[in-house]
Amino acid sequence: MKKIAFLFVCMLMFTNVHAQDNTETIKEIQSYIQDTSQNQWFDPINKNGNLENGTSYDLSYYVLPTNEVFSIIYTVFEKHTIQKVFYYKNNELIACIAEETDANNANKLLRYADYFYKNGILLNTLEEKKEMPSDQFYNEGMQKLKTHQNN
């Protein structure tokens, strides 16, 4: 019984330390995004078009003076407007913020998710939403980055 209690305490300590590490990493990512947004000059590249189903979209790349992509904003205009903002550091996706709003009332937020990643791994796992899967956003964000780099 003492072994089980000891293992349980050890597991709680590991979980707490791991959660603190993730919290610190998330704060570092947030600081990087805020500092870069406020202190850097961006050369935006804007594209718009229509998807195969005729739905219109806007795609904006915000590129640092080093020619690295800092962020990509992708907005699809349908019955519900979906906007995804992908943030990058050293060509790696570090965060994604997604919002779904009513197209007739942009102030009516229907769904929201914010995810933070390190080396492709979700940091804020307790925040994951089934209807907005973090791995799907990660893959989409990395694909959009690669598409930009190949053009």
C-alpha positions in Angstrom: 0.0 0.0 0.0 2.9 2.4 0.8 4.4 1.7 -2.6 1.1 2.6 -4.3 0.8 5.8 -2.3 4.4 6.7 -3.1 3.9 6.1 -6.8 0.8 8.2 -6.8 2.6 11.1 -5.1 5.5 10.7 -7.6 3.1 10.7 -10.5 1.4 13.9 -9.2 4.7 15.6 -8.7 5.8 14.7 -12.3 2.5 15.9 -13.7 2.7 19.2 -11.8 6.3 19.8 -12.9 5.4 18.9 -16.5 2.4 21.2 -16.4 4.5 24.0 -15.1 7.1 23.5 -17.9 4.3 23.7 -20.4 2.9 26.8 -18.8 6.3 28.5 -18.9 6.8 27.4 -22.6 3.3 28.8 -23.5 4.1 32.1 -21.8 7.4 32.3 -23.8 5.5 31.6 -27.0 2.9 34.3 -26.1 5.7 36.8 -25.3 7.5 36.0 -28.6 4.3 36.6 -30.5 3.5 39.8 -28.7 7.0 41.2 -29.0 7.4 40.3 -32.6 4.0 41.7 -33.5 4.8 45.0 -31.8 8.5 45.4 -32.8 9.0 44.0 -36.2 8.2 45.3 -39.7 6.2 42.9 -41.9 6.0 42.6 -45.6 2.4 41.2 -46.0 1.5 39.1 -48.9 -2.3 38.9 -49.5 -4.1 36.4 -51.7 -7.8 35.8 -52.1 -9.8 33.4 -54.2 -12.4 30.8 -54.2 -12.4 27.2 -53.0 -13.7 24.4 -55.3 -17.2 24.8 -53.8 -17.2 28.5 -54.7 -16.6 29.7 -51.1 -14.3 32.7 -51.0 -11.2 33.0 -48.8 -8.5 35.4 -47.8 -4.9 34.2 -47.2 -2.3 36.6 -45.7 1.3 35.9 -45.1 3.3 38.2 -42.7 7.0 37.8 -43.5 9.8 39.1 -41.4 12.7 41.1 -42.9 14.7 37.8 -42.8 12.2 36.3 -45.2 10.9 33.9 -42.6 7.1 33.7 -42.2 5.9 35.0 -38.8 2.2 34.4 -39.3 -0.4 33.3 -41.7 -4.0 34.4 -41.5 -6.5 32.2 -43.4 -10.2 33.2 -43.4 -13.0 31.3 -45.2 -16.3 33.1 -45.7 -19.3 30.8 -45.5 -22.4 30.7 -43.4 -20.0 30.7 -40.6 -16.7 32.6 -41.0 -13.7 30.6 -39.9 -10.4 32.4 -39.3 -7.2 30.7 -38.4 -4.1 32.5 -37.4 -0.9 30.4 -37.5 2.3 31.7 -35.8 5.8 30.4 -36.6 9.3 30.7 -35.3 12.2 29.3 -37.1 9.9 27.7 -39.7 8.0 25.7 -37.1 4.4 26.2 -36.1 4.3 27.4 -32.5 0.6 28.5 -32.1 -2.7 28.5 -33.8 -5.8 30.5 -32.9 -9.0 29.6 -34.6 -12.4 31.4 -34.4 -15.7 30.6 -36.0 -18.2 33.4 -36.1 -21.7 33.9 -37.6 -21.3 35.5 -41.0 -24.2 37.7 -40.3 -22.9 38.8 -36.9 -19.1 38.8 -36.6 -19.5 39.5 -32.9 -21.3 36.2 -32.3 -18.4 33.8 -31.5 -19.5 30.2 -32.2 -16.3 28.3 -31.5 -12.8 29.2 -30.4 -9.6 27.4 -29.9 -6.0 28.4 -29.2 -3.2 25.8 -29.3 0.5 26.1 -28.6 3.0 23.7 -30.0 6.7 22.8 -29.4 8.4 20.5 -31.8 5.0 19.6 -33.3 3.6 18.5 -29.9 0.5 20.2 -28.4 1.4 21.9 -25.1 -2.0 22.8 -23.8 -3.6 19.4 -24.1 -6.4 20.2 -21.6 -7.6 22.9 -24.0 -8.2 20.6 -26.9 -11.7 20.7 -28.5 -13.1 17.7 -30.4 -14.8 19.9 -33.0 -11.5 21.8 -33.6 -8.7 19.1 -33.4 -5.3 20.5 -32.7 -3.5 18.0 -35.0 -5.6 19.1 -37.9 -4.7 22.7 -37.3 -1.0 21.8 -36.9 -0.9 19.9 -40.2 -2.8 22.7 -42.0 -0.5 25.4 -40.6 2.6 23.5 -41.7 1.1 22.8 -45.1 0.4 26.5 -45.7 4.0 27.4 -44.7 5.4 24.8 -47.1 3.1 26.0 -49.9 4.4 29.6 -49.3 8.0 28.4 -49.2 7.6 26.5 -52.5 6.3 29.5 -54.4 
